[in-house]
C-alpha cells in the first residue's frame, strides 16, 4: 500500500464560533482562528478541520447551511478564509472543511423557492415534500422521529393559505432533508466540493454521511421513539439486544443508495492534485459495516466512534482495538480515533470529571495516540477541559428546545477556549462570549498551562512530538499485545516501542530495561523498577 499523509495524520477540530474572536462580538471568527493558529501548530498536528463557517441562520450551530459556497458574515469573508489558508500553509497545516449534504437550512434559496412553488414542482422535488396521510392530509407521511426529538415532519402552509404538504427533517425543522434521488442535488454538491477544493482545502468531513438515501417514505416504523433513544449514546436503560435489533435496520440511515454518491465524489476528488481526502461521519450498526464506506473507490476514512463511549478499562480497550483491526484488515483505509467532538461530552467529563476524570483522560489519550491510524483532537481536549455548565437562558442547541429541556444538548462542550488572563472570557474575546467561560478555567488557559511542565497542554505537545519522531509510531503497523494482569494494558509496536497502562485503582509494579519516553502522571522509577500509579499510562522505548 502506498502511504499518504492522511494515513496517520493528527487532525485538530476547530469549532469556529468558539475558538477565538477577533472583532469583539463575542463569537469566534476566521481572523481569530488565523491569529491563534500558531497554538495549533505548536501541538504538532498535521491539519485542522473547521466545523461549518458557511452562511447559516445558525439554528444548529452552522450545520443548517443556507449557502454552502458563501461565508457567514459572523465568521468573516472569503478573503479572511484565504488569509487563514495562507497562514495554515506557512505553518505547515492542511485544512479540512465540513460538507453538510443531508440537509440545507430552511433559509436556503432552494427551500424558499420550494415553499413558493406548488406540490410536485421541480423546486419541491429537491426536498422530501409529501402529502400527509388522513382524510385531509392532516397526518404526517410516516411516523419517523427527528434525531433531535419530536416529529421528523413539518406541515407547510400553501400559497393559498391552507395547510398543505409535509417536508422531512431528520434533525431540526429548520433543516429540511435534501432529496438525493434528484440529480440536481448532486450537481450542486459537486459544485460546492469543487469550490472548496479550488480554495486549496485538503479534504472534507462529510456530515451525516449515512443519511442521504431513504427507504420508502409511506411506511411507518414499528417503534420510532425507541429508535431515537437507541441512537443516543447517553441512553443506557435499553435492552442491548433490542437496541441491536432497532439499529440494525434504520429506514433513513446507512441505506445502500449512499455508496453511489460517494463513488461519484471519489472520482471528482481524484481529479485534483495532492493527497486530498474525505472522512465520513457515518454512524453504522454493526460497526463492521463501516468498511463499506471506505472501499477503494469510495471515501478515504470513516470516523470510528468507539472511543466516545469506551470505559477506562484495559480489557474493553483491547477488545475495541482488536475489533477495528480485524474489521479494517481487508481495506486500505486507516482506522481513526476520536475521544470527543462538538457533539459529545468532553472526555474528562465522560470519564468522571475532576482529578480522576482528568487522570483517566490523559492516560486514555496516551493509549489513543500510540495506536496506528488517524487521530482527531477536538479543540480544548489538549487543555483537559471539562463540559462547562450552561444556564438555561444561554442554551442554544435545538436538542434542548426540541426535548423541552429533557436533554441538555451540546452547548456545554462548545463553550469557548480560555487563552490567557485572569477573568472570563480569558482572551477568547475582549468583553463577552456567546457562552460564558467558567471562572476556574483561569488555571486551564493556554497561557497558564504553557508555564506548567506537567500540564495537559505540554503533555499533548510532548506526545505528538514523540509520535512523529519515534520509528514505531505513526504508520499503520499494528500493535502486539503483551501478557498483563487484569486491568493492565500492555502492547508493543516495532521497532522498540512499548506502552503500559494501569486502568485499576491500585499501583502496578513491574521491571523494565527500557527507557521512559513519557508518562501521563509523574511516576516513580528506581533502577529498572517502575511503580505505575492508578490510572496512568507510560510510553517506553528500547
Ligand atoms: C452532525 C453534526 C451535528 C449536527 C448534525 C445535524 O451530526 O456533527 O453537530 O447537529 O449533524 O447536521
Boltz pocket constraint, residues with backbone or C-beta under 6 A from the ligand:
constraints:
  - pocket:
      binder: B
      contacts: [[A, 60], [A, 61], [A, 63], [A, 64], [A, 100], [A, 171], [A, 207], [A, 208], [A, 281], [A, 342], [A, 343]]
      max_distance: 6.0
